Amino acid sequence: MSDSPYQSAGGALKLKGIGHVGKKSKKKKKSTKKYLEKISTDPEQITNGSSLKDNRTPAQKAFDRVRDKRQEEKILEKAQKKHKDHVEEFNRKLDQLTEHFDIPKVSWTK
């Protein structure tokens, strides 16, 4: 039978998502002592927010500042315009567009 061109792998069938069928491994419980000690030592740090650390690079901070500034400018610009101004601006943009999607008139008689 070993001379057969069709050989299969030996062993039990393994199913995805079920894991090992044999002995179940015991999971270690994570101790919460360290977490509780951090909380109980300085409750003022949590309320002040000083315990949160900013892990961003200076470039990321600068990018966020510029993005926020531009966003504020856009909001202020939109707040100054009335609905009528928005409609007029939109209509001007539509007038400037090419009429690419219009169907041209084709007539064989003329």
Summary of the structure (lengths in Angstrom):
residues: 110
radius of gyration: 34.4
end to end distance: 86.2
largest distance: 93.1
contacts: 118
relative contact order: 0.03
helix: 47%
strand: 0%
